[in-house]
């Protein structure tokens, strides 16, 4: 699991429409179940989030992982207060 996690860190993430979200900076692990719960993006693109926002992307939103991570959904532009604009 650790080796696979290391391979995901640094991958680019894209919305279903091909919009760049950011790069994976960490993987959120559920140690009880031994599975990944989500991806963490420390510096998302300003197109998808206001400056200073960090993103936690639920693993359920991931459509596929290959050379990049493709999401099957993304709520819209995330604002500093956590709402979607």
N, CA, C and O atoms as a GROMACS GRO file, in nm:
protein
  340
    1UNK      N    1   0.082  -0.120   0.000
    1UNK     CA    2   0.000   0.000   0.000
    1UNK      C    3   0.086   0.126   0.000
    1UNK      O    4   0.053   0.222  -0.070
    2UNK      N    5   0.193   0.129   0.076
    2UNK     CA    6   0.279   0.246   0.083
    2UNK      C    7   0.340   0.279  -0.052
    2UNK      O    8   0.346   0.396  -0.091
    3UNK      N    9   0.385   0.178  -0.124
    3UNK     CA   10   0.444   0.201  -0.256
    3UNK      C   11   0.340   0.259  -0.352
    3UNK      O   12   0.370   0.351  -0.428
    4UNK      N   13   0.219   0.206  -0.350
    4UNK     CA   14   0.115   0.257  -0.437
    4UNK      C   15   0.078   0.400  -0.401
    4UNK      O   16   0.054   0.482  -0.490
    5UNK      N   17   0.075   0.432  -0.274
    5UNK     CA   18   0.047   0.568  -0.229
    5UNK      C   19   0.154   0.664  -0.279
    5UNK      O   20   0.121   0.773  -0.326
    6UNK      N   21   0.279   0.626  -0.270
    6UNK     CA   22   0.388   0.710  -0.318
    6UNK      C   23   0.375   0.738  -0.467
    6UNK      O   24   0.412   0.846  -0.513
    7UNK      N   25   0.322   0.643  -0.543
    7UNK     CA   26   0.306   0.662  -0.687
    7UNK      C   27   0.198   0.765  -0.720
    7UNK      O   28   0.204   0.830  -0.824
    8UNK      N   29   0.099   0.780  -0.633
    8UNK     CA   30  -0.012   0.873  -0.658
    8UNK      C   31   0.028   1.017  -0.623
    8UNK      O   32  -0.017   1.111  -0.689
    9UNK      N   33   0.110   1.034  -0.521
    9UNK     CA   34   0.150   1.168  -0.479
    9UNK      C   35   0.224   1.237  -0.594
    9UNK      O   36   0.318   1.181  -0.653
   10UNK      N   37   0.181   1.359  -0.624
   10UNK     CA   38   0.239   1.436  -0.734
   10UNK      C   39   0.160   1.426  -0.864
   10UNK      O   40   0.184   1.504  -0.956
   11UNK      N   41   0.067   1.331  -0.872
   11UNK     CA   42  -0.013   1.318  -0.995
   11UNK      C   43  -0.107   1.437  -1.012
   11UNK      O   44  -0.158   1.492  -0.914
   12UNK      N   45  -0.128   1.477  -1.136
   12UNK     CA   46  -0.222   1.582  -1.167
   12UNK      C   47  -0.364   1.527  -1.160
   12UNK      O   48  -0.389   1.412  -1.194
   13UNK      N   49  -0.457   1.612  -1.116
   13UNK     CA   50  -0.598   1.576  -1.105
   13UNK      C   51  -0.678   1.665  -1.199
   13UNK      O   52  -0.655   1.786  -1.207
   14UNK      N   53  -0.772   1.604  -1.271
   14UNK     CA   54  -0.857   1.677  -1.366
   14UNK      C   55  -1.005   1.645  -1.342
   14UNK      O   56  -1.040   1.533  -1.304
   15UNK      N   57  -1.090   1.745  -1.364
   15UNK     CA   58  -1.235   1.727  -1.356
   15UNK      C   59  -1.281   1.646  -1.477
   15UNK      O   60  -1.202   1.622  -1.569
   16UNK      N   61  -1.408   1.603  -1.478
   16UNK     CA   62  -1.459   1.532  -1.596
   16UNK      C   63  -1.452   1.615  -1.725
   16UNK      O   64  -1.447   1.560  -1.835
   17UNK      N   65  -1.452   1.748  -1.710
   17UNK     CA   66  -1.445   1.838  -1.826
   17UNK      C   67  -1.302   1.870  -1.867
   17UNK      O   68  -1.280   1.948  -1.960
   18UNK      N   69  -1.204   1.811  -1.798
   18UNK     CA   70  -1.065   1.834  -1.833
   18UNK      C   71  -1.001   1.955  -1.768
   18UNK      O   72  -0.893   1.997  -1.809
   19UNK      N   73  -1.066   2.012  -1.667
   19UNK     CA   74  -1.012   2.128  -1.596
   19UNK      C   75  -0.911   2.078  -1.493
   19UNK      O   76  -0.939   1.987  -1.416
   20UNK      N   77  -0.793   2.139  -1.493
   20UNK     CA   78  -0.687   2.102  -1.398
   20UNK      C   79  -0.728   2.145  -1.258
   20UNK      O   80  -0.758   2.263  -1.235
   21UNK      N   81  -0.728   2.050  -1.163
   21UNK     CA   82  -0.764   2.077  -1.024
   21UNK      C   83  -0.638   2.111  -0.942
   21UNK      O   84  -0.638   2.206  -0.864
   22UNK      N   85  -0.534   2.034  -0.962
   22UNK     CA   86  -0.410   2.049  -0.886
   22UNK      C   87  -0.336   1.917  -0.883
   22UNK      O   88  -0.371   1.824  -0.957
   23UNK      N   89  -0.235   1.908  -0.799
   23UNK     CA   90  -0.158   1.785  -0.786
   23UNK      C   91  -0.182   1.723  -0.649
   23UNK      O   92  -0.197   1.794  -0.549
   24UNK      N   93  -0.186   1.593  -0.645
   24UNK     CA   94  -0.204   1.520  -0.520
   24UNK      C   95  -0.084   1.547  -0.430
   24UNK      O   96   0.030   1.522  -0.467
   25UNK      N   97  -0.112   1.600  -0.311
   25UNK     CA   98  -0.003   1.623  -0.215
   25UNK      C   99  -0.002   1.518  -0.104
   25UNK      O  100   0.099   1.500  -0.036
   26UNK      N  101  -0.114   1.449  -0.087
   26UNK     CA  102  -0.121   1.344   0.014
   26UNK      C  103  -0.241   1.256  -0.015
   26UNK      O  104  -0.334   1.296  -0.084
   27UNK      N  105  -0.238   1.136   0.039
   27UNK     CA  106  -0.349   1.043   0.027
   27UNK      C  107  -0.406   1.023   0.167
   27UNK      O  108  -0.332   0.993   0.261
   28UNK      N  109  -0.538   1.039   0.180
   28UNK     CA  110  -0.603   1.020   0.309
   28UNK      C  111  -0.634   0.872   0.323
   28UNK      O  112  -0.707   0.814   0.242
   29UNK      N  113  -0.578   0.810   0.428
   29UNK     CA  114  -0.595   0.667   0.449
   29UNK      C  115  -0.687   0.640   0.567
   29UNK      O  116  -0.681   0.709   0.668
   30UNK      N  117  -0.770   0.540   0.552
   30UNK     CA  118  -0.851   0.489   0.662
   30UNK      C  119  -0.774   0.370   0.718
   30UNK      O  120  -0.779   0.260   0.661
   31UNK      N  121  -0.705   0.390   0.828
   31UNK     CA  122  -0.618   0.284   0.881
   31UNK      C  123  -0.698   0.168   0.938
   31UNK      O  124  -0.648   0.055   0.943
   32UNK      N  125  -0.821   0.192   0.979
   32UNK     CA  126  -0.905   0.084   1.031
   32UNK      C  127  -0.940  -0.015   0.921
   32UNK      O  128  -0.931  -0.136   0.939
   33UNK      N  129  -0.980   0.040   0.806
   33UNK     CA  130  -1.021  -0.045   0.693
   33UNK      C  131  -0.906  -0.077   0.599
   33UNK      O  132  -0.917  -0.166   0.515
   34UNK      N  133  -0.794  -0.005   0.613
   34UNK     CA  134  -0.680  -0.028   0.526
   34UNK      C  135  -0.704   0.012   0.382
   34UNK      O  136  -0.659  -0.056   0.289
   35UNK      N  137  -0.776   0.123   0.364
   35UNK     CA  138  -0.804   0.168   0.227
   35UNK      C  139  -0.791   0.320   0.218
   35UNK      O  140  -0.789   0.390   0.320
   36UNK      N  141  -0.782   0.369   0.096
   36UNK     CA  142  -0.773   0.514   0.073
   36UNK      C  143  -0.913   0.573   0.080
   36UNK      O  144  -1.008   0.519   0.022
   37UNK      N  145  -0.925   0.684   0.152
   37UNK     CA  146  -1.053   0.755   0.162
   37UNK      C  147  -1.059   0.878   0.073
   37UNK      O  148  -1.167   0.922   0.036
   38UNK      N  149  -0.943   0.934   0.039
   38UNK     CA  150  -0.945   1.054  -0.042
   38UNK      C  151  -0.807   1.103  -0.080
   38UNK      O  152  -0.706   1.045  -0.042
   39UNK      N  153  -0.808   1.211  -0.155
   39UNK     CA  154  -0.685   1.275  -0.201
   39UNK      C  155  -0.682   1.417  -0.148
   39UNK      O  156  -0.785   1.483  -0.141
   40UNK      N  157  -0.565   1.464  -0.112
   40UNK     CA  158  -0.547   1.598  -0.057
   40UNK      C  159  -0.471   1.682  -0.158
   40UNK      O  160  -0.369   1.638  -0.212
   41UNK      N  161  -0.521   1.803  -0.184
   41UNK     CA  162  -0.456   1.897  -0.276
   41UNK      C  163  -0.429   2.025  -0.197
   41UNK      O  164  -0.523   2.097  -0.162
   42UNK      N  165  -0.302   2.053  -0.168
   42UNK     CA  166  -0.265   2.169  -0.086
   42UNK      C  167  -0.276   2.301  -0.161
   42UNK      O  168  -0.313   2.403  -0.103
   43UNK      N  169  -0.245   2.300  -0.290
   43UNK     CA  170  -0.249   2.423  -0.369
   43UNK      C  171  -0.328   2.401  -0.498
   43UNK      O  172  -0.269   2.384  -0.605
   44UNK      N  173  -0.462   2.401  -0.487
   44UNK     CA  174  -0.543   2.378  -0.606
   44UNK      C  175  -0.534   2.494  -0.704
   44UNK      O  176  -0.496   2.606  -0.667
   45UNK      N  177  -0.569   2.468  -0.827
   45UNK     CA  178  -0.574   2.570  -0.931
   45UNK      C  179  -0.671   2.680  -0.892
   45UNK      O  180  -0.777   2.651  -0.836
   46UNK      N  181  -0.638   2.806  -0.920
   46UNK     CA  182  -0.732   2.915  -0.890
   46UNK      C  183  -0.860   2.907  -0.972
   46UNK      O  184  -0.958   2.976  -0.941
   47UNK      N  185  -0.862   2.826  -1.073
   47UNK     CA  186  -0.984   2.806  -1.152
   47UNK      C  187  -1.089   2.730  -1.071
   47UNK      O  188  -1.209   2.753  -1.088
   48UNK      N  189  -1.044   2.640  -0.982
   48UNK     CA  190  -1.138   2.556  -0.906
   48UNK      C  191  -1.150   2.595  -0.760
   48UNK      O  192  -1.242   2.548  -0.691
   49UNK      N  193  -1.060   2.681  -0.709
   49UNK     CA  194  -1.066   2.719  -0.568
   49UNK      C  195  -1.003   2.856  -0.546
   49UNK      O  196  -0.910   2.895  -0.617
   50UNK      N  197  -1.055   2.928  -0.449
   50UNK     CA  198  -0.996   3.056  -0.412
   50UNK      C  199  -0.857   3.035  -0.354
   50UNK      O  200  -0.829   2.928  -0.299
   51UNK      N  201  -0.770   3.135  -0.364
   51UNK     CA  202  -0.636   3.123  -0.304
   51UNK      C  203  -0.646   3.094  -0.155
   51UNK      O  204  -0.730   3.149  -0.085
   52UNK      N  205  -0.558   3.008  -0.108
   52UNK     CA  206  -0.554   2.972   0.033
   52UNK      C  207  -0.642   2.854   0.071
   52UNK      O  208  -0.639   2.808   0.185
   53UNK      N  209  -0.720   2.804  -0.024
   53UNK     CA  210  -0.807   2.689   0.002
   53UNK      C  211  -0.729   2.561  -0.022
   53UNK      O  212  -0.653   2.551  -0.118
   54UNK      N  213  -0.748   2.463   0.064
   54UNK     CA  214  -0.696   2.329   0.040
   54UNK      C  215  -0.815   2.238   0.014
   54UNK      O  216  -0.924   2.261   0.065
   55UNK      N  217  -0.794   2.136  -0.065
   55UNK     CA  218  -0.903   2.046  -0.103
   55UNK      C  219  -0.881   1.906  -0.052
   55UNK      O  220  -0.770   1.852  -0.058
   56UNK      N  221  -0.986   1.848  -0.001
   56UNK     CA  222  -0.990   1.705   0.027
   56UNK      C  223  -1.090   1.645  -0.069
   56UNK      O  224  -1.209   1.676  -0.063
   57UNK      N  225  -1.044   1.560  -0.156
   57UNK     CA  226  -1.131   1.502  -0.259
   57UNK      C  227  -1.165   1.359  -0.219
   57UNK      O  228  -1.075   1.276  -0.208
   58UNK      N  229  -1.293   1.330  -0.197
   58UNK     CA  230  -1.332   1.193  -0.161
   58UNK      C  231  -1.293   1.094  -0.271
   58UNK      O  232  -1.303   1.125  -0.390
   59UNK      N  233  -1.249   0.978  -0.231
   59UNK     CA  234  -1.206   0.878  -0.330
   59UNK      C  235  -1.322   0.833  -0.419
   59UNK      O  236  -1.300   0.785  -0.530
   60UNK      N  237  -1.446   0.849  -0.370
   60UNK     CA  238  -1.563   0.812  -0.451
   60UNK      C  239  -1.574   0.897  -0.577
   60UNK      O  240  -1.638   0.856  -0.674
   61UNK      N  241  -1.512   1.016  -0.576
   61UNK     CA  242  -1.516   1.104  -0.693
   61UNK      C  243  -1.415   1.064  -0.799
   61UNK      O  244  -1.421   1.115  -0.911
   62UNK      N  245  -1.324   0.975  -0.768
   62UNK     CA  246  -1.218   0.936  -0.862
   62UNK      C  247  -1.275   0.835  -0.961
   62UNK      O  248  -1.325   0.729  -0.924
   63UNK      N  249  -1.265   0.871  -1.088
   63UNK     CA  250  -1.310   0.784  -1.195
   63UNK      C  251  -1.200   0.687  -1.237
   63UNK      O  252  -1.226   0.570  -1.267
   64UNK      N  253  -1.076   0.738  -1.239
   64UNK     CA  254  -0.965   0.653  -1.280
   64UNK      C  255  -0.831   0.715  -1.246
   64UNK      O  256  -0.818   0.837  -1.234
   65UNK      N  257  -0.732   0.628  -1.229
   65UNK     CA  258  -0.596   0.671  -1.203
   65UNK      C  259  -0.506   0.600  -1.302
   65UNK      O  260  -0.506   0.477  -1.312
   66UNK      N  261  -0.430   0.678  -1.376
   66UNK     CA  262  -0.333   0.626  -1.472
   66UNK      C  263  -0.212   0.716  -1.469
   66UNK      O  264  -0.140   0.722  -1.369
   67UNK      N  265  -0.189   0.786  -1.578
   67UNK     CA  266  -0.084   0.888  -1.581
   67UNK      C  267  -0.129   1.012  -1.502
   67UNK      O  268  -0.047   1.088  -1.451
   68UNK      N  269  -0.260   1.031  -1.494
   68UNK     CA  270  -0.322   1.140  -1.417
   68UNK      C  271  -0.442   1.082  -1.343
   68UNK      O  272  -0.482   0.968  -1.366
   69UNK      N  273  -0.500   1.163  -1.254
   69UNK     CA  274  -0.623   1.124  -1.184
   69UNK      C  275  -0.739   1.197  -1.252
   69UNK      O  276  -0.735   1.319  -1.269
   70UNK      N  277  -0.841   1.122  -1.290
   70UNK     CA  278  -0.961   1.178  -1.352
   70UNK      C  279  -1.076   1.161  -1.254
   70UNK      O  280  -1.100   1.052  -1.202
   71UNK      N  281  -1.147   1.271  -1.229
   71UNK     CA  282  -1.263   1.267  -1.141
   71UNK      C  283  -1.390   1.244  -1.222
   71UNK      O  284  -1.397   1.284  -1.338
   72UNK      N  285  -1.489   1.181  -1.160
   72UNK     CA  286  -1.617   1.167  -1.231
   72UNK      C  287  -1.714   1.278  -1.193
   72UNK      O  288  -1.821   1.291  -1.252
   73UNK      N  289  -1.675   1.360  -1.093
   73UNK     CA  290  -1.754   1.479  -1.058
   73UNK      C  291  -1.667   1.575  -0.978
   73UNK      O  292  -1.569   1.536  -0.914
   74UNK      N  293  -1.707   1.702  -0.983
   74UNK     CA  294  -1.643   1.806  -0.903
   74UNK      C  295  -1.748   1.914  -0.884
   74UNK      O  296  -1.814   1.952  -0.981
   75UNK      N  297  -1.767   1.965  -0.761
   75UNK     CA  298  -1.882   2.050  -0.731
   75UNK      C  299  -1.882   2.189  -0.794
   75UNK      O  300  -1.988   2.249  -0.808
   76UNK      N  301  -1.768   2.241  -0.830
   76UNK     CA  302  -1.758   2.378  -0.880
   76UNK      C  303  -1.646   2.449  -0.807
   76UNK      O  304  -1.565   2.385  -0.739
   77UNK      N  305  -1.639   2.579  -0.821
   77UNK     CA  306  -1.531   2.656  -0.758
   77UNK      C  307  -1.553   2.662  -0.607
   77UNK      O  308  -1.659   2.704  -0.561
   78UNK      N  309  -1.452   2.621  -0.530
   78UNK     CA  310  -1.461   2.616  -0.384
   78UNK      C  311  -1.412   2.749  -0.328
   78UNK      O  312  -1.304   2.796  -0.361
   79UNK      N  313  -1.495   2.808  -0.242
   79UNK     CA  314  -1.463   2.937  -0.180
   79UNK      C  315  -1.398   2.915  -0.043
   79UNK      O  316  -1.404   2.806   0.012
   80UNK      N  317  -1.337   3.021   0.010
   80UNK     CA  318  -1.265   3.011   0.137
   80UNK      C  319  -1.353   2.966   0.254
   80UNK      O  320  -1.305   2.902   0.347
   81UNK      N  321  -1.481   3.000   0.249
   81UNK     CA  322  -1.571   2.961   0.359
   81UNK      C  323  -1.622   2.818   0.346
   81UNK      O  324  -1.703   2.772   0.426
   82UNK      N  325  -1.572   2.747   0.243
   82UNK     CA  326  -1.611   2.607   0.222
   82UNK      C  327  -1.729   2.589   0.131
   82UNK      O  328  -1.761   2.477   0.093
   83UNK      N  329  -1.794   2.698   0.094
   83UNK     CA  330  -1.908   2.686   0.004
   83UNK      C  331  -1.859   2.675  -0.141
   83UNK      O  332  -1.741   2.696  -0.171
   84UNK      N  333  -1.952   2.641  -0.226
   84UNK     CA  334  -1.921   2.626  -0.368
   84UNK      C  335  -1.987   2.741  -0.442
   84UNK      O  336  -2.106   2.767  -0.428
   85UNK      N  337  -1.905   2.810  -0.524
   85UNK     CA  338  -1.957   2.927  -0.596
   85UNK      C  339  -1.964   2.905  -0.742
   85UNK      O  340  -2.005   2.995  -0.816
   0.00000   0.00000   0.00000
